[in-house]
Amino acid sequence: MDISVVIPLLNEEESLPELAAWIQRVMTAHNLSYEILFVDDGSTDSSWQVIEQLARDSTQIKGIKFRRNYGKSAALNEGFKATQGDVVITMDADLQDSPDEIPELYKMIRTDGYDLVSGWKKKRHDPVFTKNLPSKLFNAVTRKMSGIHNLHDFNCGLKAYRNSVVKNIEVYGEMHRFIPVIAKWAGFTKIGEKVVQHQARKYGSTKFGMSRFVNGFLDLISITFVSRFGKKPMHLFGLLGTLFFILGFIVLVILTVRVYIYDDFYTRSLPLMLFGIMTIILGTQLFLAGFLAELISRNAPNRNNYSIEKRIGNP
């Protein structure tokens, strides 16, 4: 199979028939074998009934239905597990991503040799102050921290992946914003970008609020830590703990010398003594935290267990 299209969705009943028909037209026109995998993230409207009807009309359409809403990362992770195509395309279900971009994205993976290609919605239809400017700031910080300097829009839903990429990464929590970062740390370093069309939302309203930017920065710190120290947390906590312990020890030694040799202990020395004691305690705690994190990381249970209510087409 040439292409698997993974589409996470939440309450998008109006757009699904139009999106499916659009993808099918593009695939047929370019003679590509494909599957369309809809992942219903606990919709409360009739989205799943629409998917069932679409699957009855086309064997290329498959579906996974969560019993409740877990989030976009969970939907993508389950979709990635089920894909069969050589190239995996992800897009949002709200018709803001154009299926006409799929053939060129496919070519960049198969012919140009990219592991991952991320879309860049250079011209957006979103509000400037509530989405565009925060998004630009968020992407600038992510470029700086991740070292992936050629991407302008890490969170674009329209992406293409080599199948081996999606089979070797894990997306959990709200880490879908940082899939290029996760892929890079997994060893897939040939990451490209393509300017794509951004269409105005046709039905409904966005499912993401301003909280996504705050959560995004926290998740960026988390993924940076996990990527660099996830397998060896002791390398970070142990180093910091040792440095704090040594600093506190030196401070207390200096105070001891002043008291017992020079008999020179004044009230102004008390804060310094408390600082020394505090840094020793903090150093010990950090060292123990690193040791415990090391043990936990070696015995971590599977984080991606979701209750799936129904499947269509054996995805």
SVG drawing of the C-alpha trace seen along z (x, -y; Angstrom):
<svg xmlns="http://www.w3.org/2000/svg" viewBox="-25 -40 67 47">
<polyline fill="none" stroke="black" stroke-width="0.4" points="0.0,0.0 1.3,-3.4 -0.3,-5.7 -2.1,-5.6 -4.0,-8.7 -4.5,-9.1 -7.2,-11.5 -7.9,-12.2 -11.2,-13.8 -13.6,-15.1 -17.1,-16.1 -16.6,-16.7 -19.7,-15.1 -20.3,-17.8 -16.8,-17.7 -16.2,-13.9 -18.1,-13.0 -16.5,-15.9 -13.0,-15.2 -13.3,-11.5 -14.5,-12.2 -11.8,-14.8 -9.0,-12.4 -10.4,-9.6 -10.5,-11.9 -6.8,-12.8 -5.7,-9.2 -7.6,-8.0 -6.2,-10.8 -2.6,-9.9 -3.1,-6.2 -2.1,-5.7 -3.2,-2.7 -4.4,-3.9 -6.4,-3.6 -8.1,-6.3 -8.1,-5.7 -10.4,-7.9 -9.7,-7.9 -12.8,-9.1 -11.5,-10.6 -14.7,-10.2 -17.0,-12.3 -20.5,-13.1 -22.1,-13.9 -22.8,-11.5 -19.2,-11.4 -18.9,-7.6 -22.2,-6.9 -20.9,-8.9 -17.6,-6.9 -19.6,-3.7 -21.6,-4.8 -18.4,-5.9 -16.8,-2.5 -19.8,-0.7 -19.4,-2.6 -15.6,-2.2 -13.3,0.6 -10.4,-1.9 -12.0,-3.6 -11.3,-2.3 -12.0,-3.5 -11.1,-3.4 -13.5,-4.7 -12.4,-5.6 -14.9,-5.2 -14.0,-8.7 -11.9,-11.7 -8.2,-11.0 -6.7,-13.8 -5.0,-14.1 -1.8,-12.4 -3.6,-9.3 -5.6,-9.2 -2.4,-9.6 -0.6,-7.0 -3.3,-4.4 -3.6,-5.4 0.1,-5.0 0.0,-1.4 -2.7,-0.5 -1.1,-1.9 0.0,0.3 1.1,-2.3 4.7,-2.9 4.0,-6.6 1.8,-7.9 0.0,-11.2 -1.7,-12.9 -4.3,-15.7 -7.0,-17.3 -10.6,-16.5 -11.9,-20.1 -11.1,-20.7 -8.4,-23.2 -5.7,-20.8 -5.9,-20.3 -5.7,-16.7 -4.3,-18.2 -1.0,-18.4 -0.8,-14.6 0.9,-13.6 3.8,-16.1 4.3,-15.1 4.4,-11.4 7.0,-12.3 9.2,-14.1 9.2,-10.9 9.6,-8.3 11.7,-10.1 13.6,-12.8 14.4,-10.5 12.9,-12.5 12.0,-10.7 9.4,-13.3 8.0,-16.3 6.0,-18.9 3.6,-21.3 4.0,-25.0 0.9,-27.1 2.7,-30.2 -0.5,-32.2 -3.0,-31.5 -6.7,-32.4 -6.5,-32.4 -6.8,-35.5 -3.5,-37.3 -3.3,-37.9 -4.9,-34.8 -3.3,-32.2 -0.7,-33.6 1.6,-35.5 1.6,-33.0 2.2,-30.3 5.2,-32.1 6.7,-32.5 6.0,-28.9 7.7,-27.7 10.7,-30.0 11.3,-28.6 10.9,-25.0 13.4,-25.6 15.9,-26.9 15.5,-24.1 15.2,-21.2 17.9,-22.2 15.5,-21.7 16.1,-25.0 14.4,-24.4 10.8,-24.0 8.5,-27.0 5.4,-25.2 5.9,-22.2 2.3,-21.8 0.9,-21.7 -1.5,-18.8 -0.6,-18.0 2.6,-15.9 4.1,-13.0 6.2,-10.2 8.1,-7.2 6.3,-4.2 9.3,-3.2 9.1,-6.6 5.6,-6.1 6.4,-2.5 9.3,-3.6 8.0,-6.6 5.6,-6.9 3.2,-9.9 1.5,-10.4 0.0,-13.2 -0.1,-16.2 3.2,-15.5 1.7,-15.6 3.0,-19.2 6.5,-17.8 6.5,-14.8 9.4,-16.2 11.4,-16.5 10.5,-13.0 11.4,-11.6 14.8,-13.4 15.6,-12.0 14.6,-8.5 17.3,-8.9 15.2,-10.1 17.1,-13.2 16.2,-13.9 13.3,-16.3 11.9,-18.6 9.2,-21.2 6.6,-22.1 4.6,-25.2 0.9,-24.1 -2.4,-25.8 -4.4,-26.7 -8.1,-26.9 -10.6,-28.7 -12.7,-26.4 -15.9,-25.5 -17.9,-23.8 -18.0,-24.1 -15.4,-25.7 -11.9,-24.9 -11.5,-22.3 -8.3,-23.9 -8.2,-26.9 -5.4,-29.3 -4.3,-26.8 -2.6,-24.8 0.2,-27.4 0.9,-27.1 0.7,-23.3 2.8,-23.4 5.8,-25.1 5.5,-22.7 5.4,-19.7 8.5,-21.1 10.5,-21.1 9.2,-17.6 10.1,-16.2 13.5,-17.8 14.2,-16.2 12.8,-12.9 14.7,-12.8 18.1,-13.7 17.8,-12.1 14.8,-9.7 17.0,-6.6 19.6,-8.1 17.8,-10.5 20.7,-10.0 23.0,-11.9 21.0,-15.1 19.7,-14.7 22.9,-13.1 25.0,-15.9 22.9,-18.7 22.7,-16.9 26.4,-16.4 27.1,-20.1 24.6,-21.3 26.1,-19.0 29.6,-20.1 28.6,-23.8 26.9,-23.3 29.8,-21.3 32.3,-24.0 30.2,-26.7 29.9,-24.8 33.7,-24.0 34.4,-27.8 32.1,-28.6 33.6,-25.8 37.1,-27.2 35.9,-30.7 34.2,-29.5 36.7,-27.1 40.0,-28.5 39.3,-32.3 36.4,-32.2 34.7,-34.5 30.9,-33.8 28.6,-36.7 24.9,-37.1 25.6,-37.8 27.1,-34.4 23.8,-32.6 22.2,-33.1 25.3,-31.6 25.2,-28.6 21.5,-28.1 22.3,-28.3 25.0,-25.7 22.7,-23.3 19.9,-23.9 22.1,-23.2 23.4,-19.9 19.8,-18.8 18.7,-19.9 21.7,-18.1 20.9,-14.9 17.2,-15.1 18.2,-15.6 20.6,-12.7 17.9,-10.5 15.4,-11.7 17.7,-10.8 18.3,-7.3 14.5,-6.7 13.9,-8.1 16.5,-5.7 14.7,-2.7 11.3,-3.9 12.5,-4.4 13.8,-0.8 10.4,0.5 8.0,-1.9 4.6,-0.4 3.0,-1.1 1.7,-4.7 -0.5,-4.3 -3.4,-2.1 -6.7,-3.4 -10.2,-1.9 -11.3,-1.3 -15.0,-0.8 -15.2,0.2 -13.1,0.8 -14.0,0.8 -11.9,2.6 -9.5,4.3 -7.2,1.4"/>
</svg>
